[in-house]
């Protein structure tokens, strides 16, 4: 299945790729190669789309839905954290008052540097 075909099976984007990674600490993690995925409550990018952070390009390789309860420490490490608990505390600090609900669905966006 091509990336274009895959994108047709996904719901419409709810935001733009420019808003995918915006927290300065997270931007630094992406540039340093410590963060290769981000989770959002909506879909911000299509597979194959390019994200530019500080003049560096990153390509979106996968976009899929997941529940917070499915998160593993390995997923958290792709987010730039050591454990799910560390990731959870960071997310809750960004969104005061937001509950952490294991059944809550999020959109996972996985990306890698563009080699030019």
Secondary structure, 3 states (H helix, E strand, C coil): CCHHHHHHCCCCCCCCHHHCCCCHHHHHHHHCCCCCEEEECCCCCCCCCEEEECCEEEEEEEEEEEEHHHCCHHHHHHCCCCCHHHHHHHHHHHCCCCCCCCCCEEEEEEEEECCC
